[in-house]
Amino acid sequence: MYLGKVYVSYKPSVLDPQGTVIQNKLGQLGFADVDSVKQGKYFEIKLKADTKQDAATQLEELTQALLINPNTETYRYDLEEVSA
Amino acid sequence: MYLGKVYVSYKPSVLDPQGTVIQNKLGQLGFADVDSVKQGKYFEIKLKADTKQDAATQLEELTQALLINPNTETYRYDLEEVSA
């Protein structure tokens, strides 16, 4: 069994209105040292696979198939073997 | 300047309907080896601080003040020094 941790964020060229709203709110709350805020999605996915390479391939395929919008989002992931 | 990466997920005891919906959809798409899916939030926060400890304290305070619901969510973070 493998655990994939997928981090999805907007591509640098894409406006992140949610991040801007959060940054403004943090400023109002007194967190004046915040320079920028980006918000994205985070997934923890457990999957069965024979090898780590097989798990990585599955993780990339399912991420591109369902978890991201390839036009506006990019992703990275960590992958580790875990007990069932 | 420091870059904090904050990973927010539901506490284990909290139902994750979004994760269940994604898992079902992945099954329909043929990803039958997926054992579980959890969805959370991911933040990248750049902030000015004199020391790494000061940056960590700020990051924890602003996360608990605005980025998570302490009743249902938990978080972890990575923190690194970056050029401005």
N, CA and C atoms of all chains as a GROMACS GRO file, in nm:
protein
  504
    1MET      N    1   0.084  -0.120   0.000
    1MET     CA    2   0.000   0.000   0.000
    1MET      C    3   0.088   0.125   0.000
    2TYR      N    4   0.046   0.222  -0.075
    2TYR     CA    5   0.122   0.346  -0.085
    2TYR      C    6   0.034   0.466  -0.050
    3LEU      N    7   0.096   0.569   0.007
    3LEU     CA    8   0.025   0.692   0.038
    3LEU      C    9   0.083   0.805  -0.047
    4GLY      N   10  -0.002   0.861  -0.133
    4GLY     CA   11   0.040   0.975  -0.215
    4GLY      C   12  -0.015   1.104  -0.154
    5LYS      N   13   0.072   1.203  -0.141
    5LYS     CA   14   0.026   1.334  -0.093
    5LYS      C   15   0.041   1.431  -0.210
    6VAL      N   16  -0.071   1.481  -0.262
    6VAL     CA   17  -0.072   1.562  -0.384
    6VAL      C   18  -0.101   1.709  -0.346
    7TYR      N   19  -0.016   1.798  -0.393
    7TYR     CA   20  -0.031   1.942  -0.364
    7TYR      C   21  -0.064   2.013  -0.495
    8VAL      N   22  -0.183   2.071  -0.501
    8VAL     CA   23  -0.228   2.136  -0.625
    8VAL      C   24  -0.231   2.287  -0.604
    9SER      N   25  -0.168   2.360  -0.693
    9SER     CA   26  -0.174   2.508  -0.682
    9SER      C   27  -0.192   2.569  -0.820
   10TYR      N   28  -0.231   2.695  -0.819
   10TYR     CA   29  -0.250   2.764  -0.947
   10TYR      C   30  -0.115   2.784  -1.014
   11LYS      N   31  -0.116   2.783  -1.144
   11LYS     CA   32   0.005   2.818  -1.220
   11LYS      C   33   0.039   2.964  -1.190
   12PRO      N   34   0.168   3.000  -1.190
   12PRO     CA   35   0.208   3.137  -1.155
   12PRO      C   36   0.134   3.243  -1.235
   13SER      N   37   0.098   3.211  -1.359
   13SER     CA   38   0.035   3.312  -1.447
   13SER      C   39  -0.113   3.333  -1.414
   14VAL      N   40  -0.168   3.247  -1.327
   14VAL     CA   41  -0.312   3.252  -1.302
   14VAL      C   42  -0.341   3.333  -1.176
   15LEU      N   43  -0.438   3.424  -1.185
   15LEU     CA   44  -0.479   3.506  -1.071
   15LEU      C   45  -0.536   3.416  -0.962
   16ASP      N   46  -0.506   3.449  -0.835
   16ASP     CA   47  -0.554   3.368  -0.723
   16ASP      C   48  -0.637   3.456  -0.631
   17PRO      N   49  -0.763   3.482  -0.668
   17PRO     CA   50  -0.846   3.576  -0.590
   17PRO      C   51  -0.862   3.532  -0.444
   18GLN      N   52  -0.874   3.400  -0.423
   18GLN     CA   53  -0.892   3.350  -0.285
   18GLN      C   54  -0.769   3.386  -0.202
   19GLY      N   55  -0.652   3.369  -0.261
   19GLY     CA   56  -0.529   3.403  -0.188
   19GLY      C   57  -0.525   3.550  -0.152
   20THR      N   58  -0.572   3.634  -0.243
   20THR     CA   59  -0.572   3.780  -0.221
   20THR      C   60  -0.668   3.816  -0.108
   21VAL      N   61  -0.785   3.751  -0.109
   21VAL     CA   62  -0.884   3.777  -0.003
   21VAL      C   63  -0.825   3.740   0.133
   22ILE      N   64  -0.758   3.626   0.139
   22ILE     CA   65  -0.700   3.580   0.266
   22ILE      C   66  -0.591   3.677   0.312
   23GLN      N   67  -0.509   3.720   0.215
   23GLN     CA   68  -0.400   3.812   0.254
   23GLN      C   69  -0.458   3.942   0.311
   24ASN      N   70  -0.562   3.994   0.248
   24ASN     CA   71  -0.624   4.118   0.300
   24ASN      C   72  -0.679   4.097   0.440
   25LYS      N   73  -0.744   3.982   0.459
   25LYS     CA   74  -0.805   3.954   0.590
   25LYS      C   75  -0.696   3.940   0.696
   26LEU      N   76  -0.586   3.876   0.660
   26LEU     CA   77  -0.475   3.862   0.756
   26LEU      C   78  -0.420   4.000   0.792
   27GLY      N   79  -0.416   4.089   0.694
   27GLY     CA   80  -0.370   4.225   0.722
   27GLY      C   81  -0.461   4.292   0.823
   28GLN      N   82  -0.591   4.274   0.805
   28GLN     CA   83  -0.688   4.333   0.898
   28GLN      C   84  -0.672   4.274   1.039
   29LEU      N   85  -0.630   4.147   1.044
   29LEU     CA   86  -0.614   4.082   1.175
   29LEU      C   87  -0.480   4.116   1.239
   30GLY      N   88  -0.402   4.199   1.167
   30GLY     CA   89  -0.278   4.245   1.227
   30GLY      C   90  -0.153   4.170   1.182
   31PHE      N   91  -0.168   4.076   1.091
   31PHE     CA   92  -0.051   4.003   1.039
   31PHE      C   93   0.007   4.083   0.922
   32ALA      N   94   0.081   4.188   0.957
   32ALA     CA   95   0.126   4.284   0.854
   32ALA      C   96   0.249   4.234   0.778
   33ASP      N   97   0.315   4.129   0.828
   33ASP     CA   98   0.439   4.083   0.763
   33ASP      C   99   0.416   3.982   0.652
   34VAL      N  100   0.288   3.952   0.624
   34VAL     CA  101   0.258   3.854   0.520
   34VAL      C  102   0.280   3.918   0.383
   35ASP      N  103   0.362   3.857   0.302
   35ASP     CA  104   0.397   3.915   0.172
   35ASP      C  105   0.306   3.863   0.060
   36SER      N  106   0.272   3.736   0.066
   36SER     CA  107   0.179   3.680  -0.035
   36SER      C  108   0.116   3.553   0.020
   37VAL      N  109  -0.004   3.523  -0.032
   37VAL     CA  110  -0.076   3.402   0.008
   37VAL      C  111  -0.128   3.334  -0.118
   38LYS      N  112  -0.101   3.205  -0.130
   38LYS     CA  113  -0.160   3.127  -0.239
   38LYS      C  114  -0.239   3.012  -0.176
   39GLN      N  115  -0.360   2.990  -0.226
   39GLN     CA  116  -0.437   2.876  -0.174
   39GLN      C  117  -0.451   2.771  -0.283
   40GLY      N  118  -0.436   2.643  -0.241
   40GLY     CA  119  -0.454   2.534  -0.337
   40GLY      C  120  -0.524   2.419  -0.269
   41LYS      N  121  -0.516   2.301  -0.332
   41LYS     CA  122  -0.583   2.182  -0.277
   41LYS      C  123  -0.476   2.080  -0.235
   42TYR      N  124  -0.516   1.997  -0.140
   42TYR     CA  125  -0.422   1.897  -0.086
   42TYR      C  126  -0.498   1.764  -0.077
   43PHE      N  127  -0.440   1.660  -0.132
   43PHE     CA  128  -0.507   1.529  -0.130
   43PHE      C  129  -0.414   1.425  -0.067
   44GLU      N  130  -0.473   1.338   0.014
   44GLU     CA  131  -0.400   1.220   0.062
   44GLU      C  132  -0.470   1.099   0.000
   45ILE      N  133  -0.397   1.024  -0.077
   45ILE     CA  134  -0.457   0.913  -0.152
   45ILE      C  135  -0.382   0.783  -0.122
   46LYS      N  136  -0.455   0.685  -0.066
   46LYS     CA  137  -0.396   0.554  -0.039
   46LYS      C  138  -0.432   0.465  -0.157
   47LEU      N  139  -0.332   0.395  -0.212
   47LEU     CA  140  -0.363   0.306  -0.324
   47LEU      C  141  -0.274   0.182  -0.320
   48LYS      N  142  -0.328   0.074  -0.373
   48LYS     CA  143  -0.256  -0.053  -0.381
   48LYS      C  144  -0.174  -0.054  -0.510
   49ALA      N  145  -0.050  -0.102  -0.497
   49ALA     CA  146   0.034  -0.113  -0.618
   49ALA      C  147   0.145  -0.214  -0.589
   50ASP      N  148   0.195  -0.277  -0.697
   50ASP     CA  149   0.300  -0.377  -0.678
   50ASP      C  150   0.435  -0.312  -0.649
   51THR      N  151   0.459  -0.200  -0.717
   51THR     CA  152   0.588  -0.131  -0.697
   51THR      C  153   0.564   0.018  -0.677
   52LYS      N  154   0.668   0.088  -0.629
   52LYS     CA  155   0.657   0.233  -0.609
   52LYS      C  156   0.637   0.303  -0.743
   53GLN      N  157   0.704   0.251  -0.846
   53GLN     CA  158   0.690   0.309  -0.980
   53GLN      C  159   0.546   0.296  -1.029
   54ASP      N  160   0.488   0.181  -1.003
   54ASP     CA  161   0.348   0.157  -1.043
   54ASP      C  162   0.256   0.254  -0.968
   55ALA      N  163   0.284   0.273  -0.841
   55ALA     CA  164   0.203   0.364  -0.759
   55ALA      C  165   0.216   0.507  -0.811
   56ALA      N  166   0.338   0.546  -0.849
   56ALA     CA  167   0.362   0.682  -0.902
   56ALA      C  168   0.286   0.702  -1.033
   57THR      N  169   0.290   0.601  -1.117
   57THR     CA  170   0.219   0.611  -1.246
   57THR      C  171   0.070   0.627  -1.223
   58GLN      N  172   0.015   0.543  -1.134
   58GLN     CA  173  -0.129   0.552  -1.105
   58GLN      C  174  -0.163   0.691  -1.050
   59LEU      N  175  -0.079   0.739  -0.957
   59LEU     CA  176  -0.106   0.868  -0.891
   59LEU      C  177  -0.106   0.982  -0.992
   60GLU      N  178  -0.010   0.978  -1.084
   60GLU     CA  179  -0.004   1.084  -1.186
   60GLU      C  180  -0.125   1.078  -1.278
   61GLU      N  181  -0.163   0.956  -1.316
   61GLU     CA  182  -0.277   0.941  -1.408
   61GLU      C  183  -0.406   0.988  -1.343
   62LEU      N  184  -0.432   0.946  -1.218
   62LEU     CA  185  -0.559   0.984  -1.156
   62LEU      C  186  -0.560   1.135  -1.122
   63THR      N  187  -0.441   1.190  -1.091
   63THR     CA  188  -0.435   1.334  -1.063
   63THR      C  189  -0.471   1.415  -1.187
   64GLN      N  190  -0.412   1.375  -1.299
   64GLN     CA  191  -0.441   1.449  -1.423
   64GLN      C  192  -0.582   1.422  -1.474
   65ALA      N  193  -0.636   1.302  -1.439
   65ALA     CA  194  -0.771   1.269  -1.488
   65ALA      C  195  -0.879   1.343  -1.410
   66LEU      N  196  -0.854   1.366  -1.280
   66LEU     CA  197  -0.968   1.417  -1.198
   66LEU      C  198  -0.933   1.528  -1.100
   67LEU      N  199  -0.810   1.532  -1.051
   67LEU     CA  200  -0.783   1.621  -0.937
   67LEU      C  201  -0.739   1.762  -0.977
   68ILE      N  202  -0.690   1.778  -1.098
   68ILE     CA  203  -0.647   1.914  -1.135
   68ILE      C  204  -0.716   1.961  -1.262
   69ASN      N  205  -0.716   2.093  -1.281
   69ASN     CA  206  -0.753   2.152  -1.409
   69ASN      C  207  -0.621   2.186  -1.478
   70PRO      N  208  -0.580   2.107  -1.576
   70PRO     CA  209  -0.448   2.125  -1.637
   70PRO      C  210  -0.426   2.264  -1.699
   71ASN      N  211  -0.534   2.333  -1.727
   71ASN     CA  212  -0.519   2.466  -1.788
   71ASN      C  213  -0.472   2.569  -1.686
   72THR      N  214  -0.517   2.555  -1.562
   72THR     CA  215  -0.489   2.661  -1.464
   72THR      C  216  -0.407   2.612  -1.344
   73GLU      N  217  -0.399   2.481  -1.327
   73GLU     CA  218  -0.334   2.430  -1.207
   73GLU      C  219  -0.213   2.343  -1.238
   74THR      N  220  -0.122   2.341  -1.142
   74THR     CA  221  -0.006   2.253  -1.150
   74THR      C  222   0.000   2.173  -1.020
   75TYR      N  223   0.080   2.064  -1.016
   75TYR     CA  224   0.082   1.984  -0.893
   75TYR      C  225   0.220   1.923  -0.870
   76ARG      N  226   0.244   1.887  -0.746
   76ARG     CA  227   0.360   1.804  -0.712
   76ARG      C  228   0.312   1.702  -0.610
   77TYR      N  229   0.391   1.598  -0.586
   77TYR     CA  230   0.343   1.499  -0.490
   77TYR      C  231   0.459   1.433  -0.417
   78ASP      N  232   0.426   1.378  -0.302
   78ASP     CA  233   0.517   1.290  -0.227
   78ASP      C  234   0.452   1.152  -0.225
   79LEU      N  235   0.536   1.048  -0.224
   79LEU     CA  236   0.482   0.912  -0.228
   79LEU      C  237   0.562   0.824  -0.132
   80GLU      N  238   0.492   0.754  -0.044
   80GLU     CA  239   0.564   0.667   0.050
   80GLU      C  240   0.488   0.536   0.068
   81GLU      N  241   0.564   0.431   0.097
   81GLU     CA  242   0.499   0.303   0.124
   81GLU      C  243   0.447   0.304   0.267
   82VAL      N  244   0.327   0.254   0.288
   82VAL     CA  245   0.268   0.251   0.424
   82VAL      C  246   0.210   0.112   0.449
   83SER      N  247   0.190   0.082   0.575
   83SER     CA  248   0.125  -0.046   0.605
   83SER      C  249  -0.023  -0.030   0.564
   84ALA      N  250  -0.089  -0.141   0.542
   84ALA     CA  251  -0.226  -0.135   0.488
   84ALA      C  252  -0.321  -0.057   0.576
   85MET      N  253   1.314   3.666   0.429
   85MET     CA  254   1.180   3.623   0.386
   85MET      C  255   1.166   3.471   0.403
   86TYR      N  256   1.052   3.427   0.447
   86TYR     CA  257   1.029   3.283   0.469
   86TYR      C  258   0.907   3.238   0.389
   87LEU      N  259   0.910   3.112   0.346
   87LEU     CA  260   0.796   3.052   0.276
   87LEU      C  261   0.741   2.939   0.362
   88GLY      N  262   0.616   2.956   0.405
   88GLY     CA  263   0.548   2.852   0.482
   88GLY      C  264   0.454   2.776   0.391
   89LYS      N  265   0.462   2.642   0.395
   89LYS     CA  266   0.366   2.559   0.320
   89LYS      C  267   0.278   2.489   0.422
   90VAL      N  268   0.149   2.522   0.422
   90VAL     CA  269   0.058   2.473   0.526
   90VAL      C  270  -0.038   2.371   0.462
   91TYR      N  271  -0.046   2.253   0.525
   91TYR     CA  272  -0.132   2.145   0.475
   91TYR      C  273  -0.245   2.124   0.576
   92VAL      N  274  -0.368   2.150   0.532
   92VAL     CA  275  -0.483   2.141   0.623
   92VAL      C  276  -0.568   2.021   0.584
   93SER      N  277  -0.598   1.935   0.680
   93SER     CA  278  -0.686   1.822   0.648
   93SER      C  279  -0.785   1.800   0.763
   94TYR      N  280  -0.888   1.724   0.733
   94TYR     CA  281  -0.989   1.696   0.836
   94TYR      C  282  -0.927   1.609   0.944
   95LYS      N  283  -0.974   1.627   1.066
   95LYS     CA  284  -0.936   1.536   1.174
   95LYS      C  285  -0.987   1.397   1.138
   96PRO      N  286  -0.915   1.290   1.181
   96PRO     CA  287  -0.957   1.153   1.146
   96PRO      C  288  -1.103   1.123   1.180
   97SER      N  289  -1.152   1.184   1.286
   97SER     CA  290  -1.289   1.152   1.332
   97SER      C  291  -1.395   1.221   1.247
   98VAL      N  292  -1.354   1.311   1.159
   98VAL     CA  293  -1.451   1.391   1.083
   98VAL      C  294  -1.477   1.329   0.946
   99LEU      N  295  -1.603   1.317   0.909
   99LEU     CA  296  -1.642   1.262   0.779
   99LEU      C  297  -1.590   1.353   0.668
  100ASP      N  298  -1.544   1.293   0.558
  100ASP     CA  299  -1.489   1.371   0.446
  100ASP      C  300  -1.569   1.339   0.320
  101PRO      N  301  -1.688   1.400   0.308
  101PRO     CA  302  -1.775   1.366   0.194
  101PRO      C  303  -1.710   1.391   0.059
  102GLN      N  304  -1.632   1.501   0.051
  102GLN     CA  305  -1.567   1.533  -0.077
  102GLN      C  306  -1.470   1.422  -0.116
  103GLY      N  307  -1.397   1.372  -0.017
  103GLY     CA  308  -1.303   1.264  -0.045
  103GLY      C  309  -1.375   1.139  -0.095
  104THR      N  310  -1.490   1.113  -0.037
  104THR     CA  311  -1.570   0.994  -0.077
  104THR      C  312  -1.620   1.010  -0.220
  105VAL      N  313  -1.666   1.129  -0.252
  105VAL     CA  314  -1.716   1.155  -0.389
  105VAL      C  315  -1.603   1.132  -0.490
  106ILE      N  316  -1.485   1.183  -0.457
  106ILE     CA  317  -1.370   1.169  -0.549
  106ILE      C  318  -1.333   1.022  -0.564
  107GLN      N  319  -1.333   0.950  -0.452
  107GLN     CA  320  -1.298   0.808  -0.460
  107GLN      C  321  -1.396   0.732  -0.550
  108ASN      N  322  -1.525   0.760  -0.535
  108ASN     CA  323  -1.625   0.692  -0.619
  108ASN      C  324  -1.602   0.724  -0.767
  109LYS      N  325  -1.575   0.851  -0.793
  109LYS     CA  326  -1.554   0.895  -0.932
  109LYS      C  327  -1.430   0.828  -0.991
  110LEU      N  328  -1.325   0.818  -0.911
  110LEU     CA  329  -1.202   0.751  -0.958
  110LEU      C  330  -1.232   0.605  -0.990
  111GLY      N  331  -1.316   0.543  -0.909
  111GLY     CA  332  -1.355   0.404  -0.935
  111GLY      C  333  -1.426   0.393  -1.068
  112GLN      N  334  -1.515   0.487  -1.096
  112GLN     CA  335  -1.587   0.486  -1.225
  112GLN      C  336  -1.491   0.508  -1.342
  113LEU      N  337  -1.382   0.581  -1.315
  113LEU     CA  338  -1.286   0.609  -1.422
  113LEU      C  339  -1.186   0.493  -1.440
  114GLY      N  340  -1.205   0.390  -1.356
  114GLY     CA  341  -1.121   0.271  -1.372
  114GLY      C  342  -1.002   0.262  -1.277
  115PHE      N  343  -0.991   0.357  -1.186
  115PHE     CA  344  -0.882   0.350  -1.088
  115PHE      C  345  -0.930   0.267  -0.969
  116ALA      N  346  -0.924   0.135  -0.987
  116ALA     CA  347  -0.985   0.045  -0.889
  116ALA      C  348  -0.894   0.020  -0.768
  117ASP      N  349  -0.768   0.058  -0.777
  117ASP     CA  350  -0.674   0.028  -0.666
  117ASP      C  351  -0.670   0.137  -0.560
  118VAL      N  352  -0.754   0.238  -0.576
  118VAL     CA  353  -0.755   0.348  -0.478
  118VAL      C  354  -0.826   0.302  -0.352
  119ASP      N  355  -0.758   0.310  -0.239
  119ASP     CA  356  -0.814   0.258  -0.114
  119ASP      C  357  -0.888   0.368  -0.036
  120SER      N  358  -0.835   0.489  -0.039
  120SER     CA  359  -0.904   0.600   0.029
  120SER      C  360  -0.855   0.733  -0.028
  121VAL      N  361  -0.941   0.834  -0.018
  121VAL     CA  362  -0.907   0.969  -0.066
  121VAL      C  363  -0.948   1.070   0.041
  122LYS      N  364  -0.855   1.158   0.077
  122LYS     CA  365  -0.889   1.268   0.167
  122LYS      C  366  -0.856   1.398   0.096
  123GLN      N  367  -0.947   1.495   0.100
  123GLN     CA  368  -0.917   1.625   0.039
  123GLN      C  369  -0.902   1.730   0.148
  124GLY      N  370  -0.799   1.816   0.130
  124GLY     CA  371  -0.780   1.926   0.227
  124GLY      C  372  -0.739   2.052   0.154
  125LYS      N  373  -0.686   2.146   0.228
  125LYS     CA  374  -0.643   2.274   0.170
  125LYS      C  375  -0.491   2.286   0.180
  126TYR      N  376  -0.437   2.365   0.088
  126TYR     CA  377  -0.290   2.381   0.084
  126TYR      C  378  -0.261   2.530   0.064
  127PHE      N  379  -0.177   2.585   0.150
  127PHE     CA  380  -0.145   2.728   0.141
  127PHE      C  381   0.006   2.747   0.127
  128GLU      N  382   0.042   2.842   0.043
  128GLU     CA  383   0.182   2.886   0.038
  128GLU      C  384   0.183   3.031   0.084
  129ILE      N  385   0.254   3.057   0.193
  129ILE     CA  386   0.250   3.190   0.255
  129ILE      C  387   0.393   3.244   0.269
  130LYS      N  388   0.416   3.356   0.204
  130LYS     CA  389   0.547   3.423   0.216
  130LYS      C  390   0.534   3.530   0.322
  131LEU      N  391   0.628   3.531   0.416
  131LEU     CA  392   0.619   3.635   0.519
  131LEU      C  393   0.759   3.678   0.565
  132LYS      N  394   0.765   3.805   0.606
  132LYS     CA  395   0.890   3.863   0.655
  132LYS      C  396   0.904   3.831   0.804
  133ALA      N  397   1.026   3.792   0.843
  133ALA     CA  398   1.050   3.766   0.986
  133ALA      C  399   1.200   3.777   1.012
  134ASP      N  400   1.237   3.810   1.135
  134ASP     CA  401   1.379   3.824   1.168
  134ASP      C  402   1.447   3.689   1.181
  135THR      N  403   1.374   3.593   1.239
  135THR     CA  404   1.433   3.459   1.259
  135THR      C  405   1.333   3.353   1.213
  136LYS      N  406   1.385   3.229   1.197
  136LYS     CA  407   1.296   3.120   1.156
  136LYS      C  408   1.192   3.092   1.265
  137GLN      N  409   1.235   3.107   1.389
  137GLN     CA  410   1.143   3.085   1.502
  137GLN      C  411   1.030   3.188   1.498
  138ASP      N  412   1.065   3.311   1.469
  138ASP     CA  413   0.964   3.417   1.460
  138ASP      C  414   0.868   3.387   1.345
  139ALA      N  415   0.921   3.338   1.235
  139ALA     CA  416   0.836   3.304   1.118
  139ALA      C  417   0.742   3.190   1.155
  140ALA      N  418   0.794   3.091   1.228
  140ALA     CA  419   0.711   2.977   1.268
  140ALA      C  420   0.598   3.022   1.360
  141THR      N  421   0.631   3.109   1.453
  141THR     CA  422   0.528   3.158   1.545
  141THR      C  423   0.420   3.234   1.469
  142GLN      N  424   0.461   3.321   1.378
  142GLN     CA  425   0.362   3.396   1.298
  142GLN      C  426   0.274   3.300   1.219
  143LEU      N  427   0.340   3.200   1.156
  143LEU     CA  428   0.267   3.107   1.069
  143LEU      C  429   0.163   3.029   1.149
  144GLU      N  430   0.202   2.985   1.269
  144GLU     CA  431   0.107   2.910   1.352
  144GLU      C  432  -0.009   3.000   1.395
  145GLU      N  433   0.023   3.124   1.432
  145GLU     CA  434  -0.083   3.214   1.478
  145GLU      C  435  -0.181   3.246   1.366
  146LEU      N  436  -0.130   3.278   1.248
  146LEU     CA  437  -0.222   3.317   1.139
  146LEU      C  438  -0.302   3.195   1.089
  147THR      N  439  -0.238   3.076   1.096
  147THR     CA  440  -0.310   2.954   1.054
  147THR      C  441  -0.428   2.928   1.147
  148GLN      N  442  -0.401   2.939   1.276
  148GLN     CA  443  -0.510   2.913   1.372
  148GLN      C  444  -0.613   3.025   1.373
  149ALA      N  445  -0.569   3.146   1.335
  149ALA     CA  446  -0.662   3.260   1.336
  149ALA      C  447  -0.757   3.256   1.217
  150LEU      N  448  -0.708   3.206   1.101
  150LEU     CA  449  -0.791   3.224   0.980
  150LEU      C  450  -0.798   3.102   0.887
  151LEU      N  451  -0.694   3.020   0.886
  151LEU     CA  452  -0.687   2.920   0.779
  151LEU      C  453  -0.753   2.787   0.814
  152ILE      N  454  -0.771   2.758   0.941
  152ILE     CA  455  -0.834   2.629   0.973
  152ILE      C  456  -0.956   2.649   1.062
  153ASN      N  457  -1.041   2.545   1.063
  153ASN     CA  458  -1.149   2.538   1.161
  153ASN      C  459  -1.099   2.441   1.267
  154PRO      N  460  -1.058   2.492   1.384
  154PRO     CA  461  -0.994   2.406   1.484
  154PRO      C  462  -1.083   2.291   1.532
  155ASN      N  463  -1.215   2.304   1.510
  155ASN     CA  464  -1.304   2.196   1.557
  155ASN      C  465  -1.296   2.073   1.467
  156THR      N  466  -1.275   2.096   1.337
  156THR     CA  467  -1.283   1.983   1.243
  156THR      C  468  -1.152   1.959   1.167
  157GLU      N  469  -1.061   2.056   1.172
  157GLU     CA  470  -0.941   2.043   1.089
  157GLU      C  471  -0.814   2.043   1.171
  158THR      N  472  -0.713   1.980   1.116
  158THR     CA  473  -0.580   1.980   1.175
  158THR      C  474  -0.482   2.026   1.066
  159TYR      N  475  -0.359   2.062   1.102
  159TYR     CA  476  -0.265   2.109   1.000
  159TYR      C  477  -0.121   2.073   1.035
  160ARG      N  478  -0.038   2.073   0.934
  160ARG     CA  479   0.108   2.064   0.954
  160ARG      C  480   0.170   2.161   0.855
  161TYR      N  481   0.296   2.192   0.875
  161TYR     CA  482   0.354   2.288   0.781
  161TYR      C  483   0.504   2.263   0.761
  162ASP      N  484   0.554   2.312   0.649
  162ASP     CA  485   0.698   2.317   0.623
  162ASP      C  486   0.734   2.465   0.617
  163LEU      N  487   0.858   2.498   0.658
  163LEU     CA  488   0.899   2.639   0.660
  163LEU      C  489   1.042   2.648   0.609
  164GLU      N  490   1.066   2.735   0.512
  164GLU     CA  491   1.203   2.749   0.460
  164GLU      C  492   1.232   2.896   0.432
  165GLU      N  493   1.360   2.931   0.445
  165GLU     CA  494   1.400   3.067   0.413
  165GLU      C  495   1.412   3.079   0.261
  166VAL      N  496   1.363   3.189   0.206
  166VAL     CA  497   1.370   3.209   0.060
  166VAL      C  498   1.421   3.350   0.033
  167SER      N  499   1.468   3.369  -0.089
  167SER     CA  500   1.508   3.506  -0.125
  167SER      C  501   1.380   3.588  -0.139
  168ALA      N  502   1.390   3.718  -0.128
  168ALA     CA  503   1.268   3.803  -0.126
  168ALA      C  504   1.185   3.786  -0.253
   0.00000   0.00000   0.00000
